[in-house]
């Protein structure tokens, strides 16, 4: 696992977080950072959208939000995904993330800078994530 800074983006629709997903894990958890993405383990297999539904359910429960406030905006068929979260402030998200990983994951370093456009270029419907920082 590569440690680094977690890339979180504030948009008009909410927060966007990059995820690296490990399906078929023993139990769901956030296990650290992988290449700037939050590494998330889910028990569901990557079949018939089961893992995607598990991700949405996990984050909705973790953040105390309705499932309709959490959606995957890119990477539906990939381990690397972008999760959009509406209805939570950036500081509240970071606080809940730190609480949920206490004792389980390495220290999370958070970056709100716009990531390298090459990292986001292939997502297609990412809502302008590929725009360079002005």
Secondary structure as the mmCIF struct_conf table of DSSP 4:
data_model
#
loop_
_struct_conf.conf_type_id
_struct_conf.id
_struct_conf.beg_label_comp_id
_struct_conf.beg_label_asym_id
_struct_conf.beg_label_seq_id
_struct_conf.end_label_comp_id
_struct_conf.end_label_asym_id
_struct_conf.end_label_seq_id
STRN STRN1 UNK A 5 UNK A 11
TURN_TY1_P TURN_TY1_P1 UNK A 12 UNK A 13
STRN STRN2 UNK A 14 UNK A 22
BEND BEND1 UNK A 24 UNK A 24
BEND BEND2 UNK A 26 UNK A 27
STRN STRN3 UNK A 29 UNK A 34
TURN_TY1_P TURN_TY1_P2 UNK A 35 UNK A 36
STRN STRN4 UNK A 37 UNK A 41
BEND BEND3 UNK A 43 UNK A 44
BEND BEND4 UNK A 46 UNK A 47
TURN_TY1_P TURN_TY1_P3 UNK A 48 UNK A 49
HELX_RH_AL_P HELX_RH_AL_P1 UNK A 50 UNK A 63
TURN_TY1_P TURN_TY1_P4 UNK A 64 UNK A 64
HELX_RH_3T_P HELX_RH_3T_P1 UNK A 67 UNK A 69
STRN STRN5 UNK A 70 UNK A 74
TURN_TY1_P TURN_TY1_P5 UNK A 76 UNK A 77
BEND BEND5 UNK A 78 UNK A 79
STRN STRN6 UNK A 80 UNK A 85
BEND BEND6 UNK A 87 UNK A 87
HELX_RH_AL_P HELX_RH_AL_P2 UNK A 90 UNK A 101
TURN_TY1_P TURN_TY1_P6 UNK A 102 UNK A 104
BEND BEND7 UNK A 105 UNK A 105
HELX_LH_PP_P HELX_LH_PP_P1 UNK A 106 UNK A 108
STRN STRN7 UNK A 109 UNK A 111
BEND BEND8 UNK A 113 UNK A 113
HELX_LH_PP_P HELX_LH_PP_P2 UNK A 114 UNK A 116
HELX_RH_AL_P HELX_RH_AL_P3 UNK A 117 UNK A 120
HELX_RH_3T_P HELX_RH_3T_P2 UNK A 121 UNK A 123
BEND BEND9 UNK A 124 UNK A 128
TURN_TY1_P TURN_TY1_P7 UNK A 129 UNK A 130
BEND BEND10 UNK A 131 UNK A 131
HELX_LH_PP_P HELX_LH_PP_P3 UNK A 132 UNK A 133
#
